[in-house]
Amino acid sequence: MVGKGDAPAPREPEDEEEDNGGVVKLISAEGFEFVVDKKAAVVSNTLRNMLTSPGGFSESRQGEVRFPEISTHILEKICRYFYWSLHYSSGTESAEFAIDPEITLELMMAANYLDT
């Protein structure tokens, strides 16, 4: 029991993971941060491996992943895709995921890396 003025007991690292609400921070090459639900992020097999493997990836411990080769506008589109994929993966509804032709190549390269 913690009395008034007593410091709370130190928390284990897994307690901190629970406190983040199941979110992960994705950071673009320019340093912009996108906070997304972990369930959306693991649409990507690469992110799933980084965030859930018992191998001790630093990304799993820190709850953030840096992408030095992925620009902000591409990472934003990828985050939108994660949520779109979650919503429409059941197959009961369908909708087109719009992609501007100007970003197609860069988006395909990022999607290939992320295995989405």
Phi, psi and omega in degrees: 000135181260122178270175178300131178088346178283143177282142176294155179296146178301145181264149175283154181304324181292335175296322180295324179296321179294325183291338183281006175071018180072039179244161177224147180257124177253127188243124182283174179301327181274357178095003177288140184250132176243119179262116183235156175298140180300323180296332176282318182298325183281008166300327176279124178296326178296312179294322178303313180297317180295321189268342185237349182290144179285003183290353177079037175302139179298330178299323179293317181290320185272341182070025177215150181229128179261138179237086183293346181252359183248120182288164184301312184294330178284317179296324176298316180295322178296317178299319177299320179296319179305312181291321177300315181298317177300316184292320186257004183291339181292336178085355180285334176234161174217151177203150179280140174264107186285134178230125177291134182304329183294336183253004186304310183296312180297321179292321178295321179295318178294317179296323177297314178298318183279353180054058179249000000 
